[in-house]
């Protein structure tokens, strides 16, 4: 299923990071920019109270972006 391939590749960003790199990683692996993901998490926090919980769970369970390997 190619639609779910981005989910398997999802990782926290090392470049676009404010707190944990979760929104930056979502922005790198989806067509939605990272600022939109940040806005979504803040709105979920304000209106539903679940934004912080989801963010923390993703911070824990989404792996970090692999370091680039040096070609020698």
Secondary structure in CASP SS format (residue, H / E / C, confidence):
PFRMAT SS
TARGET T0000
AUTHOR 0000-0000-0000
METHOD secondary structure of the structure
MODEL  1
X C 1.00
X H 1.00
X H 1.00
X H 1.00
X H 1.00
X H 1.00
X H 1.00
X H 1.00
X H 1.00
X C 1.00
X C 1.00
X E 1.00
X C 1.00
X C 1.00
X C 1.00
X C 1.00
X C 1.00
X C 1.00
X C 1.00
X C 1.00
X C 1.00
X H 1.00
X H 1.00
X H 1.00
X H 1.00
X H 1.00
X H 1.00
X H 1.00
X H 1.00
X C 1.00
X C 1.00
X C 1.00
X C 1.00
X H 1.00
X H 1.00
X H 1.00
X H 1.00
X H 1.00
X H 1.00
X H 1.00
X H 1.00
X H 1.00
X H 1.00
X H 1.00
X H 1.00
X H 1.00
X H 1.00
X C 1.00
X C 1.00
X C 1.00
X H 1.00
X H 1.00
X H 1.00
X H 1.00
X H 1.00
X H 1.00
X H 1.00
X H 1.00
X H 1.00
X H 1.00
X H 1.00
X C 1.00
X C 1.00
X E 1.00
X C 1.00
X C 1.00
X C 1.00
X C 1.00
X C 1.00
X C 1.00
X C 1.00
X C 1.00
END
